[in-house]
Amino acid sequence: MERRAVLAWPATGGGTGPEARLAGADVLIAGGTLVLGAGGLFNSVLDAMEAFAVTLLVGITLLFAGFLVATGVGKPGPV
């Protein structure tokens, strides 16, 4: 049996339309949660407070960027 990976980029027609924008937002939000999880690991296991602060800043920034991409903030509406 052959397995095929379903990727969001080709499935959305090469990156056009709202599906590609939402897929990009999902990637940003997922990346933000992974960075935040790694930051918590740094803080608890390695007791590295500076690394935790940096990963907290980067993770929240990624989450917020994903929110902005998902909601389409900053795009002009139809005229």
TIMAR-576184 format. One record per atom (N, C-alpha, C): chain; residue number from 0; x, y, z; atom name. Coordinates in Angstrom, 2 decimals. Layout:
N
cadena	num	px	py	pz	atomo
A	NUM	X	Y	Z	CA
...
***
This chain:
79
cadena	num	px	py	pz	atomo
A	0	0.85	-1.17	0.00	N
A	0	0.00	0.00	0.00	CA
A	0	0.90	1.23	0.00	C
A	1	0.59	2.16	-0.85	N
A	1	1.36	3.40	-0.96	CA
A	1	0.73	4.49	-0.11	C
A	2	1.56	5.17	0.67	N
A	2	1.08	6.27	1.49	CA
A	2	1.46	7.59	0.82	C
A	3	0.55	8.52	0.86	N
A	3	0.81	9.84	0.29	CA
A	3	0.60	10.89	1.37	C
A	4	1.52	11.80	1.45	N
A	4	1.40	12.90	2.40	CA
A	4	0.56	14.00	1.77	C
A	5	-0.39	14.49	2.52	N
A	5	-1.21	15.59	2.05	CA
A	5	-0.62	16.88	2.61	C
A	6	-0.14	17.72	1.73	N
A	6	0.47	18.97	2.14	CA
A	6	-0.50	20.11	1.87	C
A	7	-0.49	21.08	2.75	N
A	7	-1.41	22.21	2.61	CA
A	7	-1.05	23.08	1.41	C
A	8	0.24	23.24	1.12	N
A	8	0.65	24.15	0.04	CA
A	8	0.15	23.67	-1.33	C
A	9	0.43	22.43	-1.78	N
A	9	-0.08	22.02	-3.08	CA
A	9	-1.60	21.87	-3.10	C
A	10	-2.18	21.51	-1.99	N
A	10	-3.62	21.29	-1.96	CA
A	10	-4.40	22.59	-2.10	C
A	11	-3.74	23.71	-1.87	N
A	11	-4.44	24.99	-1.95	CA
A	11	-4.22	25.68	-3.28	C
A	12	-3.70	24.96	-4.26	N
A	12	-3.52	25.57	-5.57	CA
A	12	-2.24	26.38	-5.68	C
A	13	-1.21	26.02	-4.95	N
A	13	0.06	26.70	-5.06	CA
A	13	0.19	27.95	-4.23	C
A	14	-0.65	28.15	-3.28	N
A	14	-0.47	29.27	-2.38	CA
A	14	-1.34	30.48	-2.67	C
A	15	-2.45	30.27	-3.29	N
A	15	-3.36	31.38	-3.54	CA
A	15	-4.67	31.14	-2.82	C
A	16	-5.31	32.20	-2.44	N
A	16	-6.63	32.08	-1.83	CA
A	16	-6.59	32.01	-0.32	C
A	17	-7.78	31.99	0.26	N
A	17	-7.87	32.01	1.73	CA
A	17	-7.39	30.72	2.38	C
A	18	-7.43	29.60	1.67	N
A	18	-6.97	28.35	2.27	CA
A	18	-5.48	28.40	2.56	C
A	19	-4.71	28.98	1.64	N
A	19	-3.26	29.09	1.84	CA
A	19	-2.95	30.04	3.00	C
A	20	-3.71	31.11	3.11	N
A	20	-3.50	32.06	4.20	CA
A	20	-3.78	31.39	5.54	C
A	21	-4.85	30.62	5.61	N
A	21	-5.18	29.93	6.86	CA
A	21	-4.17	28.83	7.18	C
A	22	-3.66	28.16	6.15	N
A	22	-2.63	27.14	6.38	CA
A	22	-1.36	27.79	6.92	C
A	23	-1.02	28.95	6.39	N
A	23	0.15	29.67	6.91	CA
A	23	-0.06	30.11	8.34	C
A	24	-1.28	30.54	8.66	N
A	24	-1.59	30.93	10.04	CA
A	24	-1.47	29.74	10.98	C
A	25	-1.93	28.58	10.53	N
A	25	-1.82	27.37	11.34	CA
A	25	-0.35	27.03	11.61	C
A	26	0.49	27.18	10.61	N
A	26	1.91	26.89	10.78	CA
A	26	2.54	27.84	11.79	C
A	27	2.19	29.13	11.71	N
A	27	2.72	30.11	12.66	CA
A	27	2.27	29.80	14.09	C
A	28	1.00	29.49	14.25	N
A	28	0.48	29.20	15.59	CA
A	28	1.09	27.92	16.14	C
A	29	1.21	26.90	15.31	N
A	29	1.83	25.65	15.77	CA
A	29	3.30	25.87	16.13	C
A	30	3.99	26.66	15.33	N
A	30	5.38	26.98	15.65	CA
A	30	5.50	27.74	16.96	C
A	31	4.57	28.65	17.20	N
A	31	4.58	29.41	18.44	CA
A	31	4.38	28.51	19.65	C
A	32	3.49	27.55	19.53	N
A	32	3.26	26.65	20.66	CA
A	32	4.46	25.74	20.91	C
A	33	5.14	25.33	19.84	N
A	33	6.34	24.51	20.01	CA
A	33	7.46	25.31	20.68	C
A	34	7.61	26.57	20.29	N
A	34	8.64	27.41	20.90	CA
A	34	8.31	27.65	22.37	C
A	35	7.05	27.89	22.68	N
A	35	6.66	28.10	24.08	CA
A	35	6.88	26.84	24.91	C
A	36	6.58	25.69	24.33	N
A	36	6.82	24.44	25.04	CA
A	36	8.30	24.20	25.30	C
A	37	9.13	24.52	24.31	N
A	37	10.57	24.38	24.50	CA
A	37	11.07	25.35	25.57	C
A	38	10.50	26.53	25.62	N
A	38	10.90	27.51	26.63	CA
A	38	10.57	27.03	28.03	C
A	39	9.43	26.41	28.19	N
A	39	9.08	25.84	29.48	CA
A	39	10.02	24.72	29.89	C
A	40	10.46	23.95	28.90	N
A	40	11.42	22.89	29.17	CA
A	40	12.76	23.47	29.61	C
A	41	13.20	24.53	28.92	N
A	41	14.45	25.19	29.31	CA
A	41	14.38	25.67	30.75	C
A	42	13.26	26.26	31.11	N
A	42	13.13	26.82	32.45	CA
A	42	13.08	25.74	33.51	C
A	43	12.34	24.67	33.27	N
A	43	12.16	23.66	34.32	CA
A	43	13.35	22.71	34.43	C
A	44	13.89	22.27	33.31	N
A	44	14.94	21.26	33.36	CA
A	44	16.33	21.89	33.47	C
A	45	16.59	22.90	32.66	N
A	45	17.93	23.48	32.62	CA
A	45	18.09	24.69	33.51	C
A	46	16.99	25.18	34.07	N
A	46	16.99	26.37	34.91	CA
A	46	17.66	27.55	34.19	C
A	47	17.31	27.72	32.92	N
A	47	17.87	28.79	32.09	CA
A	47	16.81	29.87	31.93	C
A	48	16.84	30.85	32.79	N
A	48	15.82	31.89	32.79	CA
A	48	15.92	32.80	31.57	C
A	49	17.14	33.08	31.10	N
A	49	17.29	33.94	29.93	CA
A	49	16.72	33.26	28.68	C
A	50	17.00	31.98	28.53	N
A	50	16.46	31.24	27.39	CA
A	50	14.94	31.19	27.46	C
A	51	14.40	31.05	28.65	N
A	51	12.96	31.04	28.81	CA
A	51	12.36	32.38	28.40	C
A	52	12.99	33.47	28.79	N
A	52	12.48	34.79	28.44	CA
A	52	12.51	35.01	26.93	C
A	53	13.58	34.59	26.28	N
A	53	13.70	34.77	24.83	CA
A	53	12.67	33.90	24.10	C
A	54	12.53	32.64	24.51	N
A	54	11.57	31.77	23.83	CA
A	54	10.13	32.22	24.12	C
A	55	9.90	32.80	25.27	N
A	55	8.57	33.34	25.57	CA
A	55	8.24	34.49	24.61	C
A	56	9.18	35.38	24.40	N
A	56	8.98	36.50	23.48	CA
A	56	8.76	36.00	22.06	C
A	57	9.59	35.08	21.60	N
A	57	9.47	34.56	20.23	CA
A	57	8.16	33.79	20.07	C
A	58	7.80	32.96	21.04	N
A	58	6.58	32.16	20.95	CA
A	58	5.33	33.01	20.91	C
A	59	5.26	34.02	21.76	N
A	59	4.08	34.90	21.76	CA
A	59	4.01	35.70	20.47	C
A	60	5.17	36.12	19.96	N
A	60	5.21	36.85	18.69	CA
A	60	4.69	35.97	17.55	C
A	61	5.10	34.71	17.52	N
A	61	4.61	33.79	16.48	CA
A	61	3.10	33.56	16.60	C
A	62	2.62	33.38	17.83	N
A	62	1.18	33.20	18.02	CA
A	62	0.40	34.42	17.55	C
A	63	0.89	35.59	17.89	N
A	63	0.19	36.82	17.49	CA
A	63	0.25	37.00	15.97	C
A	64	1.38	36.68	15.36	N
A	64	1.49	36.76	13.90	CA
A	64	0.51	35.79	13.24	C
A	65	0.38	34.59	13.79	N
A	65	-0.59	33.64	13.26	CA
A	65	-2.01	34.14	13.37	C
A	66	-2.32	34.80	14.49	N
A	66	-3.65	35.40	14.66	CA
A	66	-3.89	36.48	13.61	C
A	67	-2.90	37.33	13.39	N
A	67	-3.05	38.40	12.41	CA
A	67	-3.22	37.86	10.99	C
A	68	-2.47	36.82	10.67	N
A	68	-2.60	36.22	9.34	CA
A	68	-3.97	35.56	9.19	C
A	69	-4.43	34.87	10.22	N
A	69	-5.72	34.18	10.15	CA
A	69	-6.89	35.14	10.01	C
A	70	-6.82	36.28	10.68	N
A	70	-7.93	37.22	10.62	CA
A	70	-7.83	38.19	9.46	C
A	71	-6.69	38.20	8.77	N
A	71	-6.53	39.08	7.62	CA
A	71	-6.37	40.53	8.00	C
A	72	-5.85	40.82	9.19	N
A	72	-5.65	42.19	9.64	CA
A	72	-4.57	42.82	8.77	C
A	73	-4.82	44.05	8.36	N
A	73	-3.85	44.79	7.56	CA
A	73	-4.10	44.74	6.07	C
A	74	-5.01	43.89	5.64	N
A	74	-5.34	43.84	4.22	CA
A	74	-6.46	44.82	3.93	C
A	75	-6.30	45.62	2.89	N
A	75	-7.39	46.54	2.55	CA
A	75	-8.59	45.79	1.99	C
A	76	-9.74	46.25	2.33	N
A	76	-10.96	45.63	1.84	CA
A	76	-11.25	46.01	0.40	C
A	77	-12.27	45.41	-0.21	N
A	77	-12.61	45.74	-1.59	CA
A	77	-13.11	47.18	-1.68	C
A	78	-12.73	47.80	-2.76	N
A	78	-13.10	49.21	-2.96	CA
A	78	-14.37	49.32	-3.76	C
***
